[in-house]
Amino acid sequence: MSSPKTVFDVAIDTLNEAGKLGNINPRALHILQEPKRINAFRIPLKLDDGSFEVFQAYRVHYCDAVGPFRDGTRIRPELTLEEIKALGIFMTIKHCVADIPAGGAKGGIKADLRALTERDQERLIRAYVRSLEPKGPWVDVPGADIGTGEQAMSWMLDEYEQITGTHCPAAINDKPAILGGSLGGEAATGRGVFLVLQAAAQDMGLDLNQAPAAVQGFGQVGAELASHLYQTGCRVVAVSDVYGGIYDQKGLDIPALKEHVQARGSLADFPGTEAITNEQVLEADVDILVPAAVHDVIHAGNAAGIKAKLIVEGANGPVTTEADHVLMDKQVVVVPDVVANSGGATVCHFERSQGLSDEYWDLDRVNETLRKRIIAAYTQSRDRSREAGTRSIRFGAWIQALKKLEKAMLLRGWI
């Protein structure tokens, strides 16, 4: 019996299928089967409680054909190298789809932040940066992901500047504005998911007003997306977090729910709701489904039970290759992660540009430029899928990206 596919296996399946559909040079595809470079290292740390632990950490440089490596540092106890490799290729494709002159990279630390004090976390982050031997904004720019945010990025930037003896805000992404970050950065991914969802719904003739929707994941991305849906009049009937889900057919009061989560730490016991599982959220009777938690949640085992007409991927890799084919047969429209959740990467690009120029944008300029860029990414991916004779916007997006990578590799003399 063969072992189940990893999220990286799924990413490579998508790469190769899109490569065939798009008639991509086999040499370019061969290069992209594995990362250009994998930095794996261990971080020993004496903890505040007197104990000692060694943390496994990674930084994957996937492909830099179109620009320097950028983005993402994930911290979670179940972290694997295969996951980081998958995220690295997703970032490579995402940057190309969003027309960002950057390569794909991802980093991570296998750790349970709940077991660490804030001082432990700071020492861990600073040790991670030292182990990277960072070389600056023209080589590799780390950013935030699950388990990291503005505080972690602030520690990263300070450690980088302590090492180099320079002030260089462009060396680290996803920082607070006072340290050279971009306005609108924290909300960018969720905002981008909503903008793409709006465009896809319009293409389908789906009226968002009172349309039932479900959001799996109520973290930074899911909560921001749900807020936009609520403001539009969409009826968000089901949401979930790591502990489980809640359901209300009449529609959830999202602003009140956000206050509840902030006060209680979870969605549980929100008044007037029925407790359901994460799996039930995915199979809720809705028009719109946004998986905004982790990868591989929609798979061959549950794809047939999906009732939504439109799925917009807020998380990275939430739909497996096998599930994609089932959903296409069911005429479900799936807007892929490399388009839908590229808002964060896009504003990171703005952030680096602002840091290098020392000219900072107001929020209106950030949001309007993001809107133009992400709608263009969606439109080009949709149109490319039609040209390739497939209903899959995912394949359209990957073909669009692979065409750019192929051209860059040819011009560089790699293939």
Contacts in CASP RR format, 6 or more apart in sequence:
PFRMAT RR
TARGET T0000
AUTHOR 0000-0000-0000
METHOD contacts of the structure
MODEL  1
MSSPKTVFDVAIDTLNEAGKLGNINPRALHILQEPKRINAFRIPLKLDDG
SFEVFQAYRVHYCDAVGPFRDGTRIRPELTLEEIKALGIFMTIKHCVADI
PAGGAKGGIKADLRALTERDQERLIRAYVRSLEPKGPWVDVPGADIGTGE
QAMSWMLDEYEQITGTHCPAAINDKPAILGGSLGGEAATGRGVFLVLQAA
AQDMGLDLNQAPAAVQGFGQVGAELASHLYQTGCRVVAVSDVYGGIYDQK
GLDIPALKEHVQARGSLADFPGTEAITNEQVLEADVDILVPAAVHDVIHA
GNAAGIKAKLIVEGANGPVTTEADHVLMDKQVVVVPDVVANSGGATVCHF
ERSQGLSDEYWDLDRVNETLRKRIIAAYTQSRDRSREAGTRSIRFGAWIQ
ALKKLEKAMLLRGWI
5 13 0 8 1.000
5 320 0 8 1.000
5 321 0 8 1.000
6 80 0 8 1.000
6 82 0 8 1.000
6 83 0 8 1.000
6 86 0 8 1.000
7 82 0 8 1.000
7 83 0 8 1.000
7 86 0 8 1.000
7 295 0 8 1.000
7 296 0 8 1.000
7 317 0 8 1.000
8 82 0 8 1.000
8 83 0 8 1.000
8 85 0 8 1.000
8 86 0 8 1.000
8 89 0 8 1.000
9 82 0 8 1.000
10 86 0 8 1.000
10 295 0 8 1.000
10 296 0 8 1.000
10 317 0 8 1.000
10 320 0 8 1.000
10 321 0 8 1.000
11 85 0 8 1.000
11 86 0 8 1.000
11 89 0 8 1.000
11 90 0 8 1.000
11 317 0 8 1.000
12 33 0 8 1.000
12 89 0 8 1.000
13 321 0 8 1.000
14 321 0 8 1.000
14 394 0 8 1.000
14 395 0 8 1.000
14 398 0 8 1.000
15 29 0 8 1.000
15 32 0 8 1.000
15 33 0 8 1.000
15 89 0 8 1.000
15 398 0 8 1.000
15 402 0 8 1.000
16 29 0 8 1.000
17 321 0 8 1.000
17 395 0 8 1.000
18 24 0 8 1.000
18 394 0 8 1.000
18 395 0 8 1.000
18 396 0 8 1.000
18 398 0 8 1.000
18 399 0 8 1.000
18 402 0 8 1.000
19 29 0 8 1.000
19 398 0 8 1.000
19 399 0 8 1.000
19 402 0 8 1.000
21 388 0 8 1.000
21 389 0 8 1.000
21 390 0 8 1.000
21 395 0 8 1.000
21 396 0 8 1.000
21 399 0 8 1.000
22 388 0 8 1.000
22 399 0 8 1.000
22 402 0 8 1.000
22 403 0 8 1.000
24 399 0 8 1.000
24 402 0 8 1.000
24 403 0 8 1.000
24 406 0 8 1.000
25 406 0 8 1.000
25 409 0 8 1.000
25 410 0 8 1.000
25 415 0 8 1.000
27 409 0 8 1.000
27 414 0 8 1.000
27 415 0 8 1.000
28 402 0 8 1.000
28 405 0 8 1.000
28 406 0 8 1.000
28 409 0 8 1.000
28 415 0 8 1.000
29 402 0 8 1.000
31 63 0 8 1.000
31 409 0 8 1.000
31 414 0 8 1.000
31 415 0 8 1.000
32 62 0 8 1.000
32 63 0 8 1.000
32 89 0 8 1.000
32 92 0 8 1.000
32 405 0 8 1.000
34 85 0 8 1.000
35 60 0 8 1.000
35 61 0 8 1.000
35 62 0 8 1.000
35 63 0 8 1.000
35 85 0 8 1.000
35 88 0 8 1.000
35 89 0 8 1.000
36 61 0 8 1.000
36 62 0 8 1.000
36 63 0 8 1.000
36 64 0 8 1.000
37 60 0 8 1.000
37 61 0 8 1.000
38 58 0 8 1.000
38 59 0 8 1.000
38 60 0 8 1.000
38 61 0 8 1.000
38 81 0 8 1.000
38 85 0 8 1.000
39 58 0 8 1.000
39 59 0 8 1.000
39 60 0 8 1.000
39 61 0 8 1.000
39 132 0 8 1.000
40 56 0 8 1.000
40 57 0 8 1.000
40 58 0 8 1.000
40 81 0 8 1.000
41 57 0 8 1.000
41 58 0 8 1.000
41 131 0 8 1.000
42 54 0 8 1.000
42 55 0 8 1.000
42 56 0 8 1.000
42 57 0 8 1.000
43 54 0 8 1.000
43 55 0 8 1.000
43 57 0 8 1.000
43 109 0 8 1.000
43 124 0 8 1.000
43 127 0 8 1.000
43 128 0 8 1.000
43 131 0 8 1.000
44 52 0 8 1.000
44 53 0 8 1.000
44 54 0 8 1.000
45 52 0 8 1.000
45 53 0 8 1.000
45 54 0 8 1.000
45 55 0 8 1.000
45 120 0 8 1.000
45 123 0 8 1.000
45 124 0 8 1.000
45 127 0 8 1.000
46 52 0 8 1.000
47 53 0 8 1.000
47 116 0 8 1.000
47 117 0 8 1.000
47 120 0 8 1.000
48 117 0 8 1.000
48 119 0 8 1.000
48 120 0 8 1.000
49 117 0 8 1.000
55 109 0 8 1.000
55 110 0 8 1.000
55 111 0 8 1.000
55 124 0 8 1.000
56 79 0 8 1.000
56 109 0 8 1.000
56 110 0 8 1.000
57 107 0 8 1.000
57 108 0 8 1.000
57 109 0 8 1.000
57 110 0 8 1.000
57 128 0 8 1.000
57 131 0 8 1.000
58 79 0 8 1.000
58 81 0 8 1.000
58 84 0 8 1.000
58 107 0 8 1.000
58 108 0 8 1.000
58 109 0 8 1.000
59 105 0 8 1.000
59 106 0 8 1.000
59 107 0 8 1.000
59 108 0 8 1.000
59 132 0 8 1.000
59 140 0 8 1.000
59 142 0 8 1.000
60 81 0 8 1.000
60 84 0 8 1.000
60 85 0 8 1.000
60 87 0 8 1.000
60 88 0 8 1.000
60 105 0 8 1.000
60 106 0 8 1.000
60 107 0 8 1.000
61 69 0 8 1.000
61 104 0 8 1.000
61 105 0 8 1.000
61 140 0 8 1.000
62 69 0 8 1.000
62 85 0 8 1.000
62 88 0 8 1.000
62 89 0 8 1.000
62 91 0 8 1.000
62 92 0 8 1.000
62 103 0 8 1.000
62 104 0 8 1.000
62 105 0 8 1.000
62 106 0 8 1.000
63 89 0 8 1.000
63 92 0 8 1.000
63 103 0 8 1.000
63 104 0 8 1.000
63 405 0 8 1.000
64 103 0 8 1.000
64 104 0 8 1.000
65 103 0 8 1.000
65 405 0 8 1.000
65 408 0 8 1.000
65 409 0 8 1.000
65 412 0 8 1.000
65 414 0 8 1.000
66 95 0 8 1.000
66 96 0 8 1.000
66 101 0 8 1.000
66 102 0 8 1.000
66 103 0 8 1.000
66 404 0 8 1.000
66 405 0 8 1.000
66 408 0 8 1.000
67 101 0 8 1.000
67 102 0 8 1.000
67 103 0 8 1.000
68 102 0 8 1.000
68 103 0 8 1.000
68 137 0 8 1.000
68 138 0 8 1.000
68 139 0 8 1.000
68 140 0 8 1.000
68 141 0 8 1.000
69 102 0 8 1.000
69 103 0 8 1.000
69 104 0 8 1.000
69 105 0 8 1.000
69 139 0 8 1.000
69 140 0 8 1.000
69 141 0 8 1.000
70 91 0 8 1.000
70 95 0 8 1.000
70 102 0 8 1.000
70 103 0 8 1.000
70 104 0 8 1.000
70 105 0 8 1.000
70 140 0 8 1.000
70 141 0 8 1.000
70 143 0 8 1.000
70 173 0 8 1.000
70 345 0 8 1.000
70 348 0 8 1.000
70 349 0 8 1.000
70 352 0 8 1.000
71 91 0 8 1.000
71 102 0 8 1.000
71 104 0 8 1.000
71 105 0 8 1.000
71 106 0 8 1.000
71 141 0 8 1.000
71 142 0 8 1.000
71 143 0 8 1.000
71 145 0 8 1.000
71 173 0 8 1.000
71 345 0 8 1.000
71 348 0 8 1.000
72 87 0 8 1.000
72 91 0 8 1.000
72 105 0 8 1.000
72 106 0 8 1.000
72 107 0 8 1.000
72 108 0 8 1.000
72 142 0 8 1.000
72 143 0 8 1.000
72 144 0 8 1.000
72 145 0 8 1.000
72 148 0 8 1.000
72 173 0 8 1.000
73 106 0 8 1.000
73 107 0 8 1.000
73 108 0 8 1.000
73 109 0 8 1.000
73 128 0 8 1.000
73 142 0 8 1.000
73 143 0 8 1.000
73 144 0 8 1.000
73 145 0 8 1.000
73 148 0 8 1.000
73 152 0 8 1.000
73 156 0 8 1.000
74 83 0 8 1.000
74 84 0 8 1.000
74 87 0 8 1.000
74 106 0 8 1.000
74 107 0 8 1.000
74 108 0 8 1.000
74 109 0 8 1.000
74 145 0 8 1.000
74 146 0 8 1.000
74 147 0 8 1.000
74 148 0 8 1.000
75 108 0 8 1.000
75 109 0 8 1.000
75 110 0 8 1.000
75 111 0 8 1.000
75 113 0 8 1.000
75 146 0 8 1.000
75 147 0 8 1.000
75 148 0 8 1.000
75 152 0 8 1.000
76 110 0 8 1.000
76 111 0 8 1.000
76 112 0 8 1.000
76 146 0 8 1.000
76 147 0 8 1.000
77 110 0 8 1.000
77 111 0 8 1.000
77 112 0 8 1.000
78 110 0 8 1.000
79 108 0 8 1.000
79 109 0 8 1.000
79 110 0 8 1.000
79 111 0 8 1.000
80 110 0 8 1.000
83 295 0 8 1.000
84 106 0 8 1.000
84 107 0 8 1.000
84 108 0 8 1.000
85 106 0 8 1.000
86 295 0 8 1.000
86 316 0 8 1.000
86 317 0 8 1.000
87 106 0 8 1.000
87 107 0 8 1.000
87 145 0 8 1.000
87 316 0 8 1.000
88 104 0 8 1.000
88 105 0 8 1.000
88 106 0 8 1.000
89 104 0 8 1.000
90 106 0 8 1.000
90 316 0 8 1.000
90 317 0 8 1.000
90 337 0 8 1.000
90 338 0 8 1.000
91 103 0 8 1.000
91 104 0 8 1.000
91 105 0 8 1.000
91 106 0 8 1.000
91 345 0 8 1.000
92 103 0 8 1.000
92 104 0 8 1.000
92 401 0 8 1.000
92 405 0 8 1.000
93 338 0 8 1.000
93 397 0 8 1.000
93 398 0 8 1.000
93 401 0 8 1.000
93 402 0 8 1.000
94 100 0 8 1.000
94 104 0 8 1.000
94 337 0 8 1.000
94 338 0 8 1.000
94 341 0 8 1.000
94 342 0 8 1.000
94 345 0 8 1.000
94 401 0 8 1.000
95 101 0 8 1.000
95 102 0 8 1.000
95 103 0 8 1.000
95 104 0 8 1.000
95 345 0 8 1.000
95 349 0 8 1.000
96 400 0 8 1.000
96 401 0 8 1.000
96 402 0 8 1.000
96 404 0 8 1.000
96 405 0 8 1.000
97 338 0 8 1.000
97 339 0 8 1.000
97 342 0 8 1.000
97 377 0 8 1.000
97 380 0 8 1.000
97 381 0 8 1.000
97 397 0 8 1.000
97 400 0 8 1.000
97 401 0 8 1.000
98 342 0 8 1.000
98 343 0 8 1.000
98 345 0 8 1.000
98 346 0 8 1.000
98 349 0 8 1.000
98 373 0 8 1.000
98 374 0 8 1.000
98 377 0 8 1.000
99 373 0 8 1.000
99 376 0 8 1.000
99 377 0 8 1.000
100 345 0 8 1.000
100 346 0 8 1.000
100 349 0 8 1.000
102 141 0 8 1.000
102 349 0 8 1.000
105 140 0 8 1.000
105 142 0 8 1.000
106 145 0 8 1.000
107 142 0 8 1.000
107 145 0 8 1.000
108 128 0 8 1.000
108 145 0 8 1.000
109 124 0 8 1.000
109 128 0 8 1.000
111 124 0 8 1.000
113 121 0 8 1.000
113 147 0 8 1.000
116 124 0 8 1.000
121 152 0 8 1.000
122 155 0 8 1.000
125 148 0 8 1.000
125 152 0 8 1.000
125 155 0 8 1.000
125 156 0 8 1.000
125 159 0 8 1.000
126 155 0 8 1.000
126 156 0 8 1.000
126 158 0 8 1.000
126 159 0 8 1.000
128 156 0 8 1.000
129 142 0 8 1.000
129 155 0 8 1.000
129 156 0 8 1.000
129 159 0 8 1.000
129 160 0 8 1.000
129 163 0 8 1.000
130 159 0 8 1.000
130 163 0 8 1.000
132 140 0 8 1.000
132 142 0 8 1.000
134 140 0 8 1.000
134 142 0 8 1.000
134 160 0 8 1.000
134 163 0 8 1.000
134 164 0 8 1.000
134 171 0 8 1.000
136 160 0 8 1.000
136 164 0 8 1.000
136 168 0 8 1.000
136 170 0 8 1.000
136 171 0 8 1.000
137 168 0 8 1.000
137 170 0 8 1.000
137 171 0 8 1.000
137 352 0 8 1.000
137 356 0 8 1.000
141 170 0 8 1.000
141 171 0 8 1.000
141 172 0 8 1.000
141 173 0 8 1.000
141 348 0 8 1.000
141 352 0 8 1.000
142 153 0 8 1.000
142 156 0 8 1.000
142 172 0 8 1.000
142 173 0 8 1.000
143 153 0 8 1.000
143 156 0 8 1.000
143 172 0 8 1.000
143 173 0 8 1.000
143 174 0 8 1.000
143 348 0 8 1.000
144 150 0 8 1.000
144 152 0 8 1.000
144 153 0 8 1.000
144 173 0 8 1.000
144 174 0 8 1.000
148 174 0 8 1.000
149 174 0 8 1.000
150 174 0 8 1.000
150 175 0 8 1.000
150 176 0 8 1.000
150 186 0 8 1.000
153 172 0 8 1.000
153 173 0 8 1.000
153 174 0 8 1.000
153 175 0 8 1.000
153 176 0 8 1.000
154 175 0 8 1.000
154 176 0 8 1.000
154 179 0 8 1.000
156 172 0 8 1.000
157 169 0 8 1.000
157 171 0 8 1.000
157 172 0 8 1.000
157 175 0 8 1.000
157 179 0 8 1.000
160 168 0 8 1.000
160 171 0 8 1.000
160 172 0 8 1.000
161 167 0 8 1.000
161 168 0 8 1.000
161 171 0 8 1.000
169 175 0 8 1.000
169 179 0 8 1.000
169 180 0 8 1.000
169 181 0 8 1.000
169 355 0 8 1.000
170 351 0 8 1.000
170 352 0 8 1.000
170 355 0 8 1.000
170 356 0 8 1.000
173 181 0 8 1.000
173 348 0 8 1.000
173 351 0 8 1.000
173 352 0 8 1.000
174 181 0 8 1.000
174 185 0 8 1.000
174 348 0 8 1.000
174 351 0 8 1.000
175 181 0 8 1.000
175 351 0 8 1.000
177 183 0 8 1.000
177 360 0 8 1.000
180 351 0 8 1.000
180 354 0 8 1.000
180 355 0 8 1.000
180 360 0 8 1.000
181 351 0 8 1.000
181 354 0 8 1.000
181 355 0 8 1.000
181 360 0 8 1.000
182 347 0 8 1.000
182 348 0 8 1.000
182 350 0 8 1.000
182 351 0 8 1.000
182 354 0 8 1.000
182 360 0 8 1.000
182 361 0 8 1.000
182 366 0 8 1.000
183 360 0 8 1.000
183 361 0 8 1.000
183 362 0 8 1.000
183 363 0 8 1.000
183 366 0 8 1.000
184 191 0 8 1.000
184 347 0 8 1.000
184 363 0 8 1.000
184 366 0 8 1.000
184 367 0 8 1.000
185 344 0 8 1.000
185 347 0 8 1.000
185 348 0 8 1.000
185 351 0 8 1.000
185 366 0 8 1.000
186 220 0 8 1.000
187 224 0 8 1.000
188 343 0 8 1.000
188 344 0 8 1.000
188 346 0 8 1.000
188 347 0 8 1.000
188 366 0 8 1.000
188 370 0 8 1.000
189 220 0 8 1.000
189 221 0 8 1.000
189 224 0 8 1.000
189 314 0 8 1.000
189 341 0 8 1.000
189 343 0 8 1.000
189 344 0 8 1.000
190 220 0 8 1.000
190 221 0 8 1.000
190 222 0 8 1.000
190 224 0 8 1.000
190 225 0 8 1.000
190 228 0 8 1.000
190 292 0 8 1.000
190 314 0 8 1.000
190 341 0 8 1.000
190 343 0 8 1.000
191 224 0 8 1.000
191 228 0 8 1.000
191 343 0 8 1.000
191 367 0 8 1.000
191 370 0 8 1.000
192 340 0 8 1.000
192 341 0 8 1.000
192 342 0 8 1.000
192 343 0 8 1.000
192 344 0 8 1.000
192 370 0 8 1.000
192 374 0 8 1.000
193 221 0 8 1.000
193 222 0 8 1.000
193 224 0 8 1.000
193 225 0 8 1.000
193 290 0 8 1.000
193 292 0 8 1.000
193 312 0 8 1.000
193 314 0 8 1.000
193 340 0 8 1.000
193 341 0 8 1.000
193 343 0 8 1.000
194 224 0 8 1.000
194 225 0 8 1.000
194 228 0 8 1.000
194 229 0 8 1.000
195 370 0 8 1.000
195 371 0 8 1.000
195 374 0 8 1.000
195 375 0 8 1.000
196 312 0 8 1.000
196 335 0 8 1.000
196 339 0 8 1.000
196 340 0 8 1.000
196 374 0 8 1.000
196 375 0 8 1.000
196 378 0 8 1.000
197 225 0 8 1.000
197 229 0 8 1.000
197 288 0 8 1.000
197 290 0 8 1.000
197 310 0 8 1.000
197 312 0 8 1.000
197 335 0 8 1.000
197 340 0 8 1.000
198 208 0 8 1.000
198 232 0 8 1.000
199 375 0 8 1.000
199 378 0 8 1.000
199 379 0 8 1.000
200 310 0 8 1.000
200 312 0 8 1.000
200 333 0 8 1.000
200 335 0 8 1.000
200 378 0 8 1.000
201 207 0 8 1.000
201 208 0 8 1.000
201 211 0 8 1.000
201 288 0 8 1.000
201 310 0 8 1.000
203 333 0 8 1.000
203 382 0 8 1.000
204 309 0 8 1.000
204 310 0 8 1.000
204 333 0 8 1.000
206 287 0 8 1.000
206 288 0 8 1.000
206 309 0 8 1.000
206 310 0 8 1.000
208 229 0 8 1.000
208 232 0 8 1.000
208 233 0 8 1.000
208 234 0 8 1.000
208 288 0 8 1.000
209 232 0 8 1.000
209 233 0 8 1.000
209 234 0 8 1.000
210 233 0 8 1.000
210 234 0 8 1.000
210 235 0 8 1.000
211 234 0 8 1.000
211 235 0 8 1.000
211 286 0 8 1.000
211 287 0 8 1.000
211 288 0 8 1.000
212 235 0 8 1.000
212 237 0 8 1.000
212 251 0 8 1.000
212 284 0 8 1.000
212 285 0 8 1.000
212 286 0 8 1.000
212 287 0 8 1.000
212 288 0 8 1.000
213 229 0 8 1.000
213 234 0 8 1.000
213 235 0 8 1.000
213 236 0 8 1.000
213 237 0 8 1.000
213 286 0 8 1.000
213 287 0 8 1.000
213 288 0 8 1.000
213 289 0 8 1.000
213 290 0 8 1.000
214 236 0 8 1.000
214 237 0 8 1.000
214 238 0 8 1.000
214 239 0 8 1.000
214 281 0 8 1.000
214 282 0 8 1.000
214 284 0 8 1.000
214 286 0 8 1.000
214 288 0 8 1.000
214 289 0 8 1.000
214 290 0 8 1.000
214 308 0 8 1.000
215 222 0 8 1.000
215 225 0 8 1.000
215 226 0 8 1.000
215 229 0 8 1.000
215 236 0 8 1.000
215 238 0 8 1.000
215 239 0 8 1.000
215 240 0 8 1.000
215 281 0 8 1.000
215 289 0 8 1.000
215 290 0 8 1.000
215 292 0 8 1.000
216 239 0 8 1.000
216 240 0 8 1.000
216 278 0 8 1.000
216 281 0 8 1.000
216 282 0 8 1.000
216 289 0 8 1.000
216 290 0 8 1.000
216 291 0 8 1.000
216 292 0 8 1.000
216 293 0 8 1.000
216 297 0 8 1.000
216 318 0 8 1.000
217 239 0 8 1.000
217 240 0 8 1.000
217 241 0 8 1.000
217 291 0 8 1.000
217 292 0 8 1.000
217 293 0 8 1.000
217 315 0 8 1.000
218 226 0 8 1.000
218 239 0 8 1.000
218 240 0 8 1.000
218 241 0 8 1.000
218 257 0 8 1.000
218 261 0 8 1.000
218 267 0 8 1.000
218 292 0 8 1.000
219 241 0 8 1.000
219 292 0 8 1.000
221 292 0 8 1.000
221 314 0 8 1.000
221 315 0 8 1.000
221 341 0 8 1.000
222 239 0 8 1.000
222 290 0 8 1.000
222 292 0 8 1.000
222 314 0 8 1.000
223 254 0 8 1.000
223 258 0 8 1.000
223 261 0 8 1.000
225 290 0 8 1.000
225 292 0 8 1.000
225 314 0 8 1.000
226 236 0 8 1.000
226 239 0 8 1.000
226 252 0 8 1.000
226 254 0 8 1.000
226 257 0 8 1.000
227 254 0 8 1.000
227 255 0 8 1.000
227 258 0 8 1.000
229 236 0 8 1.000
229 254 0 8 1.000
229 288 0 8 1.000
230 236 0 8 1.000
230 252 0 8 1.000
230 253 0 8 1.000
230 254 0 8 1.000
230 255 0 8 1.000
234 288 0 8 1.000
235 250 0 8 1.000
235 251 0 8 1.000
236 251 0 8 1.000
236 252 0 8 1.000
236 254 0 8 1.000
237 247 0 8 1.000
237 248 0 8 1.000
237 249 0 8 1.000
237 250 0 8 1.000
237 251 0 8 1.000
237 252 0 8 1.000
237 284 0 8 1.000
237 286 0 8 1.000
238 245 0 8 1.000
238 246 0 8 1.000
238 247 0 8 1.000
238 248 0 8 1.000
238 252 0 8 1.000
238 276 0 8 1.000
238 280 0 8 1.000
238 281 0 8 1.000
238 284 0 8 1.000
238 286 0 8 1.000
239 245 0 8 1.000
239 246 0 8 1.000
239 252 0 8 1.000
239 257 0 8 1.000
239 267 0 8 1.000
239 281 0 8 1.000
240 246 0 8 1.000
240 267 0 8 1.000
240 276 0 8 1.000
240 277 0 8 1.000
240 278 0 8 1.000
240 281 0 8 1.000
240 293 0 8 1.000
241 261 0 8 1.000
241 266 0 8 1.000
241 267 0 8 1.000
242 293 0 8 1.000
243 266 0 8 1.000
243 267 0 8 1.000
243 268 0 8 1.000
244 267 0 8 1.000
244 268 0 8 1.000
244 275 0 8 1.000
244 276 0 8 1.000
244 277 0 8 1.000
244 278 0 8 1.000
244 281 0 8 1.000
245 267 0 8 1.000
245 275 0 8 1.000
245 276 0 8 1.000
245 277 0 8 1.000
245 278 0 8 1.000
245 280 0 8 1.000
245 281 0 8 1.000
246 252 0 8 1.000
246 267 0 8 1.000
246 268 0 8 1.000
246 270 0 8 1.000
246 273 0 8 1.000
246 274 0 8 1.000
246 275 0 8 1.000
246 276 0 8 1.000
247 273 0 8 1.000
247 274 0 8 1.000
247 275 0 8 1.000
247 276 0 8 1.000
247 280 0 8 1.000
247 281 0 8 1.000
247 284 0 8 1.000
248 272 0 8 1.000
248 273 0 8 1.000
248 274 0 8 1.000
252 270 0 8 1.000
252 273 0 8 1.000
256 270 0 8 1.000
257 267 0 8 1.000
257 270 0 8 1.000
260 267 0 8 1.000
260 270 0 8 1.000
261 267 0 8 1.000
268 275 0 8 1.000
276 284 0 8 1.000
278 293 0 8 1.000
278 297 0 8 1.000
279 302 0 8 1.000
282 289 0 8 1.000
282 291 0 8 1.000
282 297 0 8 1.000
282 298 0 8 1.000
282 302 0 8 1.000
282 306 0 8 1.000
283 302 0 8 1.000
283 305 0 8 1.000
283 306 0 8 1.000
283 307 0 8 1.000
284 307 0 8 1.000
284 308 0 8 1.000
285 307 0 8 1.000
286 307 0 8 1.000
286 308 0 8 1.000
287 308 0 8 1.000
287 309 0 8 1.000
287 310 0 8 1.000
288 308 0 8 1.000
288 309 0 8 1.000
288 310 0 8 1.000
288 311 0 8 1.000
288 312 0 8 1.000
289 306 0 8 1.000
289 308 0 8 1.000
289 310 0 8 1.000
289 311 0 8 1.000
289 312 0 8 1.000
290 311 0 8 1.000
290 312 0 8 1.000
290 313 0 8 1.000
290 314 0 8 1.000
291 297 0 8 1.000
291 298 0 8 1.000
291 311 0 8 1.000
291 313 0 8 1.000
291 314 0 8 1.000
291 315 0 8 1.000
291 318 0 8 1.000
291 319 0 8 1.000
292 314 0 8 1.000
292 315 0 8 1.000
292 318 0 8 1.000
293 315 0 8 1.000
293 318 0 8 1.000
294 315 0 8 1.000
294 318 0 8 1.000
295 315 0 8 1.000
295 316 0 8 1.000
295 317 0 8 1.000
295 318 0 8 1.000
296 317 0 8 1.000
296 318 0 8 1.000
296 320 0 8 1.000
297 315 0 8 1.000
297 318 0 8 1.000
297 319 0 8 1.000
298 306 0 8 1.000
298 311 0 8 1.000
298 318 0 8 1.000
298 319 0 8 1.000
298 320 0 8 1.000
298 323 0 8 1.000
298 327 0 8 1.000
299 319 0 8 1.000
299 320 0 8 1.000
299 322 0 8 1.000
299 323 0 8 1.000
300 320 0 8 1.000
300 322 0 8 1.000
300 323 0 8 1.000
300 326 0 8 1.000
301 323 0 8 1.000
302 323 0 8 1.000
303 319 0 8 1.000
303 322 0 8 1.000
303 323 0 8 1.000
303 326 0 8 1.000
303 327 0 8 1.000
303 330 0 8 1.000
304 326 0 8 1.000
304 330 0 8 1.000
306 327 0 8 1.000
306 330 0 8 1.000
306 332 0 8 1.000
308 332 0 8 1.000
309 331 0 8 1.000
309 332 0 8 1.000
309 333 0 8 1.000
310 332 0 8 1.000
310 333 0 8 1.000
310 335 0 8 1.000
311 319 0 8 1.000
311 327 0 8 1.000
311 332 0 8 1.000
311 333 0 8 1.000
311 334 0 8 1.000
311 335 0 8 1.000
312 334 0 8 1.000
312 335 0 8 1.000
312 340 0 8 1.000
313 319 0 8 1.000
313 334 0 8 1.000
313 335 0 8 1.000
313 336 0 8 1.000
313 337 0 8 1.000
313 340 0 8 1.000
313 341 0 8 1.000
314 337 0 8 1.000
314 340 0 8 1.000
314 341 0 8 1.000
315 337 0 8 1.000
315 341 0 8 1.000
316 337 0 8 1.000
316 341 0 8 1.000
317 337 0 8 1.000
318 337 0 8 1.000
319 327 0 8 1.000
319 334 0 8 1.000
319 336 0 8 1.000
324 334 0 8 1.000
324 392 0 8 1.000
324 394 0 8 1.000
327 334 0 8 1.000
328 334 0 8 1.000
328 391 0 8 1.000
328 392 0 8 1.000
333 393 0 8 1.000
334 392 0 8 1.000
334 393 0 8 1.000
334 394 0 8 1.000
335 378 0 8 1.000
335 393 0 8 1.000
336 381 0 8 1.000
336 393 0 8 1.000
336 394 0 8 1.000
336 397 0 8 1.000
336 398 0 8 1.000
338 394 0 8 1.000
338 397 0 8 1.000
338 398 0 8 1.000
338 401 0 8 1.000
339 374 0 8 1.000
339 377 0 8 1.000
339 378 0 8 1.000
339 381 0 8 1.000
339 393 0 8 1.000
339 397 0 8 1.000
340 378 0 8 1.000
342 374 0 8 1.000
342 377 0 8 1.000
343 370 0 8 1.000
343 374 0 8 1.000
346 370 0 8 1.000
346 373 0 8 1.000
346 374 0 8 1.000
347 366 0 8 1.000
347 370 0 8 1.000
350 361 0 8 1.000
350 366 0 8 1.000
350 369 0 8 1.000
350 370 0 8 1.000
354 360 0 8 1.000
354 361 0 8 1.000
361 369 0 8 1.000
377 397 0 8 1.000
378 393 0 8 1.000
380 400 0 8 1.000
381 393 0 8 1.000
381 396 0 8 1.000
381 397 0 8 1.000
381 400 0 8 1.000
382 393 0 8 1.000
382 396 0 8 1.000
384 396 0 8 1.000
384 397 0 8 1.000
384 399 0 8 1.000
384 400 0 8 1.000
385 391 0 8 1.000
385 392 0 8 1.000
385 393 0 8 1.000
385 394 0 8 1.000
385 395 0 8 1.000
385 396 0 8 1.000
385 397 0 8 1.000
385 399 0 8 1.000
388 395 0 8 1.000
388 396 0 8 1.000
388 399 0 8 1.000
390 396 0 8 1.000
406 415 0 8 1.000
409 415 0 8 1.000
END
